[in-house]
Amino acid sequence: GHWILDGDPEHSNLLRFALTEENFTDTTVLLCVAMTTPWNIMDQLKNWARILQDHIDKLSLSAEKTKKLQNENIRRWQSYIEPGDELESSGSPTKRISRNLELPDPDPDTLLPLPEGVLTRNLGLDLIVVVTKTDYMGDLERDYDYKEEHFDFIQQSVRHFCATFGASLFYSSVKEDKNCDLLYKYLVHRIYGFPFKTPALVVEKDAVFIPAGWDNEKKIGILYENMHSIRPDQYYTDVIAKPIVRKSTNNRDVEITAEDEQQLLLRQQQCLQQQGVPAPGGPSPAIPHGIQKT
């Protein structure tokens, strides 16, 4: 099943068909926001997380079942290992688990505790946040004077949200073909257990990929180094404010009224008569010297 609520909170009552007690463990949820309206990103993410939480609270999941789902989220985060690093200590049960979802749970003693701020809101769901239309970043730089630090501020805000809910993060662009195939491969990896060998990508600002379990405050802190005029703890919309569109009064288009057709023809007839052009059917006048016949 593939369900799309189309970004309209009015459709949230349809969640009762898409997310049920029966399919809860087999469901992956994508929260999609667009870089075309970066000032709305955090409000939209928080709003849809709240809608999801409200819906989950209405499901008749037992406390035991809920706890099990939340523990699976914690285990998934703790047992993540960067592709390529698993060879370093392939004997560790944690490393083996991360490659094979069907193996039994590892000994909790072998897993590191969750970093600070991670999964403080645990919905028990597999969440992926997708920031779409990242090709629009160039337009934001040109039209709204966005700088590198603005994009770093947006990214650190979204990454903190993802850590709070234990979500993965993708920056994607269909127009520029950024991360579209990678998102598909990650989805079949998470849903069906297909192998996935791509490590986190944080170099290209418009093609970020951060799998659940990779991030922490220290890695997010690298973004702060370029934020000179912005503090990471500032309120989001104070930094990424919606632009005010002012209607220009100076360059207002002047309305031009067309002349009445008969008046136009009358003026043309008078001009022709002054130049000695006869009425239709009359003899052709002599053309004065110096005037070319066209």
C-alpha positions, 0 to 999 in steps of 0.5 A, spaced: 500 500 500 502 507 498 498 512 501 499 520 500 495 525 504 497 530 499 500 535 505 493 537 507 491 537 514 484 536 512 485 529 510 488 527 516 482 523 518 484 518 512 490 516 516 485 511 520 485 507 513 493 508 512 496 506 519 492 501 523 494 496 528 495 491 523 500 494 519 503 498 524 510 494 524 510 494 516 509 501 515 514 507 513 512 514 514 515 519 509 514 527 512 516 531 505 517 538 505 520 543 500 525 547 499 521 552 495 518 555 502 524 554 507 520 558 512 515 553 513 519 547 513 519 546 521 512 548 522 510 543 517 514 537 520 512 539 527 505 539 525 505 532 521 509 529 527 503 532 532 498 529 527 501 522 527 502 522 534 494 524 535 493 518 530 497 513 534 494 515 541 487 513 538 490 506 536 488 500 540 495 498 541 497 495 548 502 498 552 506 492 551 506 492 544 507 500 544 513 499 548 516 493 543 515 498 537 519 503 541 524 499 543 525 496 536 526 504 534 531 504 539 535 498 537 535 500 530 538 507 531 543 504 536 545 498 531 547 502 525 554 501 522 556 505 517 557 501 510 564 499 510 566 499 517 562 493 519 569 489 516 573 492 522 569 488 527 565 483 524 565 479 530 561 484 534 554 482 535 551 489 534 555 489 527 552 483 525 545 485 527 545 491 523 546 487 516 541 482 517 534 484 520 532 477 521 537 475 527 535 476 534 536 482 538 543 483 540 545 483 548 543 490 550 550 490 554 553 491 547 549 497 545 551 504 546 546 508 550 542 513 545 546 520 544 543 526 548 536 528 544 535 522 540 528 519 540 526 523 546 519 523 542 519 515 540 513 514 535 515 507 534 514 508 527 520 508 521 520 515 519 524 518 513 524 526 512 525 528 505 526 535 503 524 536 496 526 541 490 533 542 493 535 545 486 531 551 488 537 553 493 540 557 487 533 561 487 533 563 494 541 565 494 539 570 488 532 572 489 532 572 497 540 573 499 540 567 502 547 565 504 551 558 506 549 560 513 542 560 512 542 553 509 546 550 515 541 553 519 536 550 516 539 543 516 541 543 523 534 545 525 531 539 520 537 534 523 535 536 530 528 534 529 530 527 525 534 526 531 528 527 536 524 522 532 529 517 530 528 519 523 533 519 517 534 525 512 534 526 505 535 532 501 532 530 494 531 534 487 527 530 481 529 536 477 537 535 478 536 528 479 539 528 486 538 522 491 532 520 487 534 513 486 538 513 493 531 514 496 528 508 493 534 504 494 533 506 502 526 505 502 526 497 499 532 496 504 528 499 510 521 496 508 524 489 505 531 488 508 535 489 501 542 491 502 544 498 502 551 500 502 551 508 501 554 511 507 552 518 510 552 524 505 553 531 508 558 534 503 553 537 497 548 542 501 543 540 496 544 532 496 544 531 504 543 523 506 543 522 513 541 515 515 537 514 522 543 512 527 549 516 524 547 523 527 549 526 533 550 533 536 557 533 535 556 532 527 551 537 527 555 542 531 560 542 525 555 546 521 555 551 527 562 553 524 560 557 518 554 560 522 557 567 524 551 572 524 546 566 526 545 562 533 543 555 532 538 556 538 535 562 535 527 561 533 527 558 526 522 563 523 526 569 526 532 567 521 528 564 516 522 569 515 517 569 510 519 574 505 514 580 505 512 581 498 511 589 497 506 591 491 510 596 487 507 603 486 512 606 482 513 601 476 505 600 476 503 599 468 499 604 465 493 602 462 492 604 455 485 605 452 485 603 445 482 609 440 475 608 437 476 604 430 472 609 426 476 615 429 482 612 427 480 611 420 477 618 419 484 621 421 488 616 416 483 618 411 484 626 413 492 624 412 491 621 406 487 627 403 492 632 405 498 628 401 493 628 395 491 621 395 485 620 392 479 616 394 478 609 392 477 609 384 479 615 382 486 617 378 492 616 381 496 622 383 503 624 381 508 622 386 512 629 388 519 628 387 523 625 393 517 621 395 519 614 394 513 609 392 512 604 397 
